[in-house]
Amino acid sequence: MLVEDFLKNNHLEVRRVGGAERNFQQIIGDMSLWDSNKKIKDVRPALCELKNISIIKECVIIQKCNSIEFYVVTTDPRMVDEVIYKVWKKFSKKFHEDIYKTKLEKYSQMHGVRHLFETICGVKSVILGDSQVRGQVLKAFQIARESGCTGVFLQTLFEYAKIVDDEINNKTSFHRGYTSIERNIVAHLLKENVHIDSNIAVLGAGSSGQLICKALHENGFKKVFVYTKNPEKAKKIKDLRYVVYSYSYLKQNLKEYDIIIATTDSPKHLITINDTNLLKKDVKIFDISVPPVIDLEIEKIKKIRIYHIDDIRRFADKTIEMRKKELIKVNSIIGRECENFKLYLQKRLIDYTIKEHLSDRSIFIVKKPIFIIKSSAINYMKQFLTSEGFIEIFTPLITVIPVDITTTKKVAQFEVDYYGKKSFLRASAQYYKSLLIVNGFEKIYEIAPFWRKLTHHRKDSLCEAWAVDCELTTNNTDNIINLLKNMIISCREKLWENEYVYLRDFGLYKALYSDKIMKITFSDLVEYFGKNGVQVNDDRSFRKYLPIITKHIINEFDTSLYFVTNLPVDFRRFYVKNIDEKTSTRFYFIMSDWIVASGSLRECDYETLEKNLIKSGLPPKRYKLYLDIYKDKNVPQHGGFALGIERFITKLLGFGDVSRVVAFPRTSKLFVP
């Protein structure tokens, strides 16, 4: 199907209703009637209602603090205004017709495409270049997709919008620096040398309130008290160990606070002119609510300074000025990509085949270029390892030894009845690799599947996955790390050289322009992030805070690719060589916020291996075959790594779920086909 024919029967119509986008005083004027009652409280039923209307094929609803946007694909654009009017009126608590009539903006077809591109990258944000909007846009799309309200058009459009934003992020300075309202508030507090033990009240536990709390937590502020309508729902804030109250306790506690930050969308004032006697004389107040929830008369009559959106934006004037200078580049990219979008949509209409699945993936989209890239990546890794003198091996997939000891309540191994004998689908080839090294093989690798019995769905793991598994004789962990690093660099260079036409579809700019891969020890990471309010002390907390850690790494070192070395001792991996009682030779390789590879030196001393097994609670007799390898004192020191192919490709392409790069994924729920 040609894209022109497709667009004739599938009209993109965008309707935006709301206030001004970059002037606070105008926002207040425009939005005097705009409060939470004008929003759609639960978007899902509204989406389904819209989708069930005969002329609507697809739909997405994006809600922001001062606006609501409807993206629909329709067969009859003449009826769109009436349809949206009825749905919005039905699902909002208090619909005001004047807002719809006077503040309605319309964008059709390619004008709608451009509007989305400008929205997701922050060109149309209250704060120019605000990166938070991207999250709001993608979350809205995710809700629509989960509700079954998107098809090939909007899936392609929102996917490509993400690519455009990635290109702007990597080719311009448009997103550099802190310019979000919330982070600029915290930056201002730090600039004013506000003490970390100051009492801070945050009004509202929505997305803005959560971001404020996150930024305060990252910068060491401990005495933060959050007020919300439903304290029991503020789980993310409670996870930061901040106290959460109902609004009913606010006025009796006002006198305690040095800082007050309002982020809620309450339709009435939470602090009025009559409450000023309850406030500290030197209290600092920030009100970023729309409309304001702190009475403006307080500032006029009592001379207490209240910072609003425009005031906060001035904190980052230099950054904003830089972004304004980058607008020419940004608009050029958006203009060019609007033209390219038709080609991208054309490829989607040709390349994608849609298969119906049961279970958790009712519609599974298989895209041929993904598998071309995956196949090529594996081939380039094999070429690299062969050039380094490695021999490819082929070892059994059924084993009697569950060597990779990661058995927990959430992860186990698949048992197999092998002619009446208890065996396992292997989770690791470590036994066979060690056996071959002992018998004179110095450099070996294998590309093969492994299995783990997951009891719940994980976006970064499958029950059946593939890995590049390498082993070599060496007594230095750096040799293993450098081998893995060079293999990844070589693979990416060849992909960029030979598969550009496919990679371009996924917006792989930064990942393939930069070979910067940093390395940090676990102890240095603990010390560094401890100063920034992130308490990392073991493998579990490291995994928990990995997204935060990665964000800091990107901001500080301008890379999302890094090694974390000298990880804490974990006796479940009894074959890992330890440096001392607390530190091992084990390392992780991170791409964005996923562990893509891990490796270590192997323990080659029989007695130490036996002790490690006992400490892990495992019977040495069960691992006799493995232990017997090391009875000879002359076993060469060796080590290696395993790189998860699905994880590598998923992060390379910027996806968020490994099942996107597997034709027939195996999860705890998906077994057919």
C-alpha positions in Angstrom: 0.0 0.0 0.0 1.3 3.4 -1.0 1.4 6.0 1.8 -0.7 8.5 -0.3 -3.5 5.9 -0.6 -3.2 5.2 3.1 -3.5 8.8 4.1 -6.6 9.3 1.9 -8.6 6.9 4.2 -6.7 7.7 7.4 -6.8 11.4 8.3 -4.6 12.5 11.3 -6.5 15.2 13.2 -5.1 16.9 16.3 -7.1 19.1 18.7 -5.4 21.0 21.5 -7.4 22.8 24.1 -5.7 24.9 26.8 -3.8 28.0 27.8 -0.8 29.8 26.5 2.4 27.7 26.4 5.2 30.1 27.4 4.0 33.1 29.4 2.9 32.7 33.0 0.7 35.8 33.2 -1.1 34.7 30.1 -1.4 31.2 31.4 -3.1 32.6 34.6 -5.5 34.6 32.5 -6.3 31.9 30.0 -6.6 29.2 32.6 -8.7 31.0 35.2 -11.3 28.4 34.5 -8.9 25.5 34.0 -8.5 23.1 37.0 -8.4 19.4 37.5 -12.1 19.1 37.0 -11.6 20.1 33.3 -9.2 17.1 32.8 -10.3 13.6 32.1 -9.7 11.8 35.4 -9.5 8.3 33.9 -8.3 8.4 30.3 -8.8 4.7 29.4 -12.6 4.7 29.3 -12.6 8.0 27.4 -10.2 6.5 24.8 -12.4 3.4 24.4 -15.5 5.5 24.0 -13.7 7.5 21.3 -12.4 4.4 19.6 -15.8 2.8 19.5 -17.2 5.7 17.4 -17.4 4.5 13.9 -15.4 7.3 12.2 -12.4 6.9 14.7 -9.8 4.3 13.9 -7.1 5.3 16.4 -6.8 7.7 19.3 -4.4 9.1 21.9 -5.1 11.6 24.7 -2.3 13.7 26.1 -3.0 15.7 29.3 -0.6 18.4 30.6 -0.9 20.9 33.4 -2.5 23.5 31.2 -3.9 21.7 28.2 -5.4 18.5 26.8 -4.6 17.2 23.3 -6.5 14.6 21.2 -4.8 12.7 18.4 -7.2 10.8 16.3 -7.0 8.9 13.0 -10.4 9.2 11.3 -12.2 8.5 8.1 -14.3 11.7 8.4 -12.3 14.8 9.6 -15.5 17.0 9.4 -17.0 15.2 12.4 -13.9 15.2 14.7 -14.7 18.4 16.6 -18.2 17.3 17.5 -17.0 13.8 18.5 -14.2 15.1 20.8 -16.6 17.7 22.3 -19.0 15.0 23.4 -16.3 12.6 24.8 -14.5 15.3 26.7 -17.8 16.7 28.1 -18.9 13.2 29.2 -15.7 12.3 31.0 -14.7 15.6 32.7 -16.3 16.6 35.9 -16.9 20.2 35.0 -16.9 20.9 31.2 -16.7 24.6 30.2 -17.9 25.3 26.7 -16.1 28.7 26.4 -12.7 27.0 26.8 -13.5 24.6 24.0 -14.7 27.3 21.7 -12.1 30.0 22.4 -8.9 27.9 23.1 -9.3 25.1 20.5 -6.3 24.7 18.1 -6.6 22.4 15.1 -3.8 20.6 13.2 -4.5 18.2 10.3 -2.3 15.6 8.6 1.3 16.8 8.3 0.6 19.8 10.4 -0.4 17.4 13.2 2.8 15.4 12.6 4.9 18.6 13.1 2.9 19.6 16.2 3.7 16.3 17.9 7.4 16.6 17.0 7.5 20.1 18.4 5.6 19.0 21.5 7.7 16.0 22.4 11.0 17.9 22.1 9.8 20.8 24.2 9.5 23.5 21.5 6.0 24.2 22.7 6.6 23.8 26.5 6.2 26.4 29.2 10.0 25.9 29.7 11.7 25.8 26.3 13.1 22.4 25.7 11.5 20.9 28.8 12.4 17.2 28.7 9.5 16.2 31.0 7.1 16.5 28.1 8.6 13.5 26.4 7.7 11.3 29.3 4.1 12.7 29.3 3.7 12.1 25.6 5.1 8.5 25.7 3.1 7.6 28.8 -0.1 8.8 27.0 0.8 6.7 24.0 1.5 3.7 26.2 -1.9 4.0 27.9 -3.6 4.3 24.5 -1.7 1.3 23.1 -2.5 -0.8 26.2 -6.2 0.1 25.8 -6.1 -1.2 22.2 -6.7 2.3 20.7 -3.7 2.6 18.5 -2.8 1.1 15.1 -0.1 1.3 12.6 -0.5 5.1 12.0 -0.2 6.4 15.6 2.3 3.7 16.6 4.5 4.8 13.7 3.9 8.5 14.4 4.8 8.3 18.2 7.7 5.9 17.5 9.1 8.4 15.0 8.5 11.3 17.3 10.8 9.6 19.8 13.4 9.2 17.0 13.2 12.9 16.1 13.6 13.9 19.8 16.6 11.6 20.1 18.2 13.2 17.0 17.6 16.7 18.4 19.1 15.5 21.7 22.2 14.1 20.1 22.8 16.7 17.4 22.0 19.9 19.3 22.4 21.4 22.7 18.6 22.0 23.0 18.2 19.7 26.0 21.4 20.5 27.8 21.3 21.8 31.4 18.5 21.8 34.0 15.5 23.8 32.8 12.5 21.8 34.2 10.6 23.9 36.6 11.0 21.3 39.4 14.7 20.9 39.1 15.3 24.6 38.8 13.5 25.1 42.1 16.0 22.7 43.8 18.9 24.3 41.9 17.8 27.7 43.3 17.7 26.3 46.8 21.3 25.0 46.4 22.4 28.4 44.9 20.9 30.2 47.9 22.8 27.8 50.3 19.6 26.5 51.8 20.6 24.0 54.5 19.8 20.3 53.8 18.1 20.1 57.2 15.6 22.8 56.4 11.9 21.8 56.8 10.3 21.6 53.3 6.6 21.2 52.5 5.6 19.9 49.1 2.0 20.4 48.2 0.9 17.7 45.7 2.1 14.2 45.0 1.5 14.1 41.3 4.2 13.9 38.7 5.6 17.4 39.5 5.5 16.7 43.2 7.3 13.4 42.7 10.0 15.0 40.6 10.5 17.7 43.2 10.9 15.1 45.9 13.3 13.1 43.7 15.5 16.1 43.0 15.4 17.1 46.8 16.4 13.5 47.7 19.2 13.4 45.1 20.7 16.5 46.7 20.5 15.4 50.3 17.4 17.2 51.6 16.0 14.9 54.4 13.2 16.8 56.1 10.6 16.9 53.4 6.9 16.7 54.2 4.4 16.0 51.4 0.7 16.9 51.4 -1.8 15.2 49.1 -5.5 14.2 48.9 -4.7 10.5 49.1 -1.5 9.8 51.2 -2.0 6.0 50.8 -1.3 6.4 47.0 2.0 8.3 47.3 4.1 5.1 47.2 6.9 6.5 45.2 7.4 9.4 47.6 7.2 7.1 50.6 10.0 5.0 49.0 12.2 8.1 49.5 11.4 7.9 53.2 9.6 11.3 53.1 6.6 11.9 55.4 3.2 12.1 53.6 0.2 13.9 55.1 -3.4 14.7 54.1 -4.1 18.3 53.3 -6.2 18.5 56.5 -2.9 18.7 58.5 -1.4 21.5 56.4 -2.4 24.6 58.3 -1.6 23.3 61.7 2.0 22.6 60.5 2.6 25.7 58.4 4.7 27.4 61.1 7.3 24.6 60.9 8.3 25.1 57.3 11.2 27.1 55.9 10.3 26.2 52.3 6.9 25.7 50.7 6.6 24.3 47.2 3.1 24.0 45.6 2.7 21.6 42.7 -0.9 20.5 43.0 -3.8 21.2 40.7 -6.3 22.0 43.4 -9.2 24.3 42.2 -9.0 26.4 45.4 -6.4 28.2 47.4 -4.6 25.9 50.0 -2.9 28.9 51.7 -4.9 32.1 51.9 -4.3 35.6 53.1 -5.8 34.6 56.4 -3.1 32.0 56.9 -0.1 34.4 56.8 0.2 34.6 60.5 1.0 30.9 60.5 3.9 31.3 58.1 7.5 32.0 59.1 8.7 35.5 58.3 11.5 34.3 56.1 9.7 31.5 54.5 10.5 30.8 50.8 7.4 30.0 48.7 7.3 28.4 45.2 3.9 28.1 43.5 4.1 26.3 40.2 0.4 25.1 40.3 -1.9 26.1 37.5 -4.0 27.9 38.6 -2.0 29.1 41.7 -3.0 27.5 45.0 -1.3 30.1 47.2 -3.2 33.4 47.4 -1.4 36.1 45.4 -2.5 38.7 48.0 0.0 37.2 50.4 2.8 38.6 48.3 1.2 42.0 47.8 0.1 42.7 51.4 2.5 40.7 53.6 5.5 41.2 51.4 6.3 37.5 51.4 8.1 36.5 48.2 6.3 34.0 46.0 8.1 32.5 43.1 6.0 31.6 40.1 6.7 29.8 36.8 8.1 32.9 35.1 10.4 33.6 38.1 11.7 30.1 38.2 12.4 30.2 34.5 14.6 33.2 35.0 16.9 31.0 37.2 17.9 29.2 34.0 18.1 32.2 31.6 21.5 31.2 30.3 20.3 27.8 29.4 17.1 29.2 27.9 19.2 31.6 25.8 21.4 28.8 24.6 18.3 26.8 23.7 16.8 29.7 21.8 20.0 29.8 19.7 19.6 26.1 19.0 16.0 26.6 17.8 17.2 27.1 14.2 18.8 23.7 14.2 15.9 22.1 15.9 13.3 23.5 13.5 15.5 22.4 10.6 15.6 18.9 12.0 11.8 18.9 12.6 11.2 20.2 9.1 13.4 17.6 7.5 12.0 14.8 9.6 8.4 15.7 8.7 9.3 15.0 5.1 11.1 11.8 6.1 8.1 10.6 8.2 6.1 9.7 5.0 9.0 7.4 3.9 9.1 5.9 7.4 5.4 5.3 7.4 5.8 3.7 3.9 8.4 1.3 5.3 6.1 0.4 8.2 3.2 -0.4 5.8 5.5 -2.6 3.7 7.9 -4.2 6.2 5.6 -5.0 9.1 3.6 -8.2 9.3 1.1 -8.5 12.0 0.6 -11.8 13.9 -2.2 -12.5 16.4 -1.0 -13.9 19.7 -2.7 -15.0 22.8 -1.7 -14.2 26.4 0.0 -10.9 27.2 0.7 -9.8 23.6 -2.6 -9.8 21.7 -0.9 -8.0 18.7 2.7 -8.8 18.0 4.5 -6.7 15.4 7.4 -8.4 13.8 9.7 -6.1 11.9 12.2 -7.6 9.5 14.9 -4.9 9.9 15.2 -5.8 13.6 16.3 -9.4 12.7 18.6 -8.2 9.9 20.4 -6.0 12.5 20.4 -8.8 15.1 21.8 -11.4 12.6 24.5 -9.0 11.4 25.5 -8.1 15.0 26.0 -11.7 15.9 28.0 -12.3 12.7 30.2 -9.2 13.4 30.9 -10.4 17.0 31.9 -13.8 15.6 34.2 -12.2 13.1 35.9 -10.1 15.8 36.4 -13.1 18.1 37.8 -15.2 15.3 40.2 -12.4 14.4 41.4 -12.4 18.0 42.3 -16.1 17.9 39.1 -17.5 19.5 37.7 -21.0 18.6 34.0 -21.4 18.5 32.8 -24.3 20.6 29.5 -26.2 20.9 28.6 -27.6 24.3 25.5 -29.5 25.7 22.3 -27.6 26.4 21.2 -30.2 28.9 23.4 -30.6 32.0 23.4 -32.4 35.3 25.1 -29.4 37.1 23.1 -26.1 37.6 26.4 -24.2 37.5 25.0 -20.6 37.4 23.7 -20.4 40.9 21.1 -17.6 40.7 18.2 -19.7 42.1 15.9 -17.5 44.2 12.2 -17.2 44.8 11.9 -15.2 41.5 14.4 -17.2 39.4 14.9 -20.9 39.1 16.1 -23.5 36.5 14.1 -25.7 34.3 14.3 -29.4 35.2 14.5 -32.0 32.5 13.8 -35.8 32.8 16.7 -37.2 30.9 16.0 -40.9 30.6 14.9 -41.0 34.3 17.7 -38.8 35.5 17.2 -35.3 36.9 18.9 -32.8 34.6 18.5 -29.1 33.7 18.2 -26.8 30.7 21.4 -25.0 31.3 21.6 -21.5 32.7 25.4 -21.4 32.0 28.1 -23.2 30.1 30.7 -22.5 32.8 31.4 -26.2 33.6 32.1 -27.0 29.9 34.2 -23.9 29.3 36.4 -24.6 32.4 36.8 -28.2 31.3 38.0 -27.1 27.8 40.4 -24.5 29.3 42.0 -27.1 31.6 42.5 -29.3 28.5 44.5 -26.8 26.6 42.0 -24.4 24.9 43.2 -20.9 25.6 40.5 -18.8 23.8 37.0 -20.1 23.3 33.6 -18.7 22.6 30.0 -20.0 22.1 26.8 -18.4 20.9 24.0 -20.4 22.4 20.7 -20.3 24.3 20.3 -20.5 28.1 17.2 -20.8 30.2 15.9 -19.3 33.5 12.6 -20.1 35.1 11.2 -16.6 35.7 8.0 -16.5 37.8 7.0 -13.0 36.6 7.4 -10.9 33.5 10.5 -8.8 33.3 11.2 -6.3 30.5 14.9 -7.2 30.5 14.7 -11.0 30.6 13.1 -13.9 28.9 12.8 -17.6 30.0 14.8 -18.5 26.9 17.6 -16.2 25.7 20.9 -16.2 23.8 24.3 -15.1 24.9 27.8 -14.6 23.5 29.9 -16.6 26.0 33.7 -16.2 26.0 36.5 -17.7 28.1 40.2 -17.2 27.9 43.4 -17.8 30.0 44.3 -14.6 31.8 45.0 -13.5 35.4 43.9 -9.9 34.8 40.2 -8.7 34.7 41.1 -5.8 32.5 42.0 -8.2 29.7 38.5 -9.5 29.8 36.9 -6.1 30.0 39.0 -4.8 27.1 38.1 -7.8 25.0 34.3 -7.2 25.6 34.7 -3.4 25.0 36.6 -3.9 21.7 34.1 -6.5 20.5 31.2 -4.1 21.2 33.0 -1.2 19.5 33.8 -3.3 16.4 30.3 -4.6 16.2 28.7 -1.2 16.3 31.2 0.3 13.8 30.3 -2.5 11.3 26.6 -2.2 11.9 26.8 1.6 11.3 28.9 1.0 8.1 26.8 -1.8 6.6 23.3 -1.6 8.1 22.8 2.2 8.1 19.6 2.0 6.1 18.0 -0.1 8.8 19.6 1.6 11.9 18.4 5.0 10.7 14.8 3.8 11.3 15.6 3.6 15.0 17.3 6.9 15.5 20.7 5.4 16.6 22.7 8.6 16.5 24.5 8.9 19.8 25.0 5.2 20.4 26.9 4.9 17.1 28.7 8.2 17.0 30.4 7.8 20.3 32.8 5.0 21.4 33.1 6.5 24.9 32.8 3.7 27.4 33.8 4.5 31.0 34.8 2.3 33.9 34.1 2.8 37.6 34.7 0.5 40.6 31.8 -0.4 42.8 33.4 1.2 45.8 33.9 4.5 44.0 30.3 4.4 42.7 29.1 3.9 46.3 31.1 6.8 47.5 30.1 9.1 44.6 26.4 8.4 44.7 26.3 8.4 48.5 27.2 12.1 48.3 24.2 12.6 45.9 21.7 10.9 48.2 21.6 7.5 46.5 22.5 4.8 49.0 24.0 1.8 47.1 25.6 -0.8 49.3 25.0 -4.2 47.6 24.0 -5.8 44.3 20.3 -5.5 45.1 20.4 -1.8 45.8 22.6 -1.2 42.8 20.0 -2.8 40.5 17.2 -0.9 42.2 18.9 2.5 41.6 20.4 1.7 38.2 18.2 4.2 36.3 19.2 7.0 38.7 22.9 6.0 38.5 22.8 5.9 34.8 21.2 9.3 34.6 24.1 10.7 36.8 26.7 9.0 34.6 25.1 10.5 31.4 25.1 14.0 33.0 28.6 13.8 34.5 30.5 11.8 31.9 28.3 12.1 28.7 27.9 8.4 28.1 25.4 5.7 28.9 27.9 2.9 28.3 30.0 1.9 31.3 31.6 -0.9 33.3 31.1 -1.4 37.0 34.0 -3.4 38.4 35.0 -5.1 41.6 31.4 -6.0 42.6 30.6 -7.3 46.1 31.2 -10.9 46.8 28.2 -13.2 46.0 28.8 -16.8 47.1 25.9 -18.0 45.0 28.4 -17.5 42.1 30.8 -19.9 43.7 33.1 -20.0 40.7 34.0 -16.3 40.8 37.4 -15.4 42.0 37.3 -12.9 45.0 39.8 -10.3 45.8 39.0 -10.3 49.5 36.1 -11.1 51.8 34.0 -8.3 50.5 35.2 -7.6 46.9 35.2 -9.9 43.9 36.6 -9.7 40.3 33.1 -9.7 38.9 32.0 -6.8 36.7 28.9 -5.6 34.9 28.7 -3.8 31.5 25.8 -1.4 31.4 23.9 0.0 28.4 21.6 2.8 29.5 20.0 1.3 32.6 20.3 -2.4 31.8 23.0 -4.9 32.7 23.9 -6.3 29.3 27.0 -8.3 30.1 28.8 -9.7 33.2 32.1 -11.4 33.7 34.9 -12.2 36.1 38.1 -14.2 36.8 37.3 -17.8 37.8 38.3 -19.3 41.1 40.8 -22.1 40.3 41.7 -23.3 43.8 39.9 -26.5 44.8 39.7 -25.7 48.6 38.4 -22.2 48.0 35.7 -23.4 45.6 34.6 -26.0 48.2 34.4 -23.3 50.9 32.4 -21.0 48.6 29.9 -23.8 48.0 29.5 -24.3 51.7 29.0 -20.6 52.4 26.3 -20.4 49.7 24.5 -23.3 51.3 25.2 -25.8 48.5 26.4 -29.3 49.0 29.9 -29.8 47.5 29.0 -33.4 46.5 26.4 -32.1 44.1 29.2 -30.2 42.2 31.8 -32.9 42.3 32.2 -33.0 38.5 33.0 -29.2 38.6 35.3 -29.4 41.6 37.3 -32.3 40.1 38.4 -30.0 37.3 40.5 -28.1 39.8 42.1 -30.9 41.8 45.2 -30.4 39.7 47.2 -27.4 41.2 48.5 -26.5 37.7 45.1 -25.3 36.3 45.7 -22.1 34.3 44.0 -19.0 35.7 41.2 -18.0 33.4 38.1 -15.8 33.2 35.4 -14.7 30.8 32.1 -12.9 30.1 28.6 -13.5 28.8 26.8 -10.9 26.8 23.0 -11.1 26.5 22.2 -10.8 22.8 18.6 -9.8 23.2 19.5 -7.2 25.8 22.3 -5.8 23.7 20.0 -5.5 20.6 17.1 -4.1 22.6 19.2 -1.3 24.1 21.0 -0.7 20.8 17.6 0.0 19.1 16.3 2.0 22.0 13.5 -0.4 22.9 12.2 -1.0 26.4 11.3 -4.8 26.3 13.5 -7.7 25.0 10.5 -9.4 23.5 10.6 -6.7 20.8 13.7 -8.3 19.3 12.6 -11.9 19.5 10.2 -13.5 16.9 8.8 -16.1 19.3 9.6 -15.0 22.9 9.3 -17.3 25.8 7.9 -15.8 29.0 6.2 -17.1 32.1 2.9 -16.6 30.2 3.8 -17.0 26.5 4.5 -20.5 25.2 2.7 -20.6 21.9 3.7 -20.5 19.1 
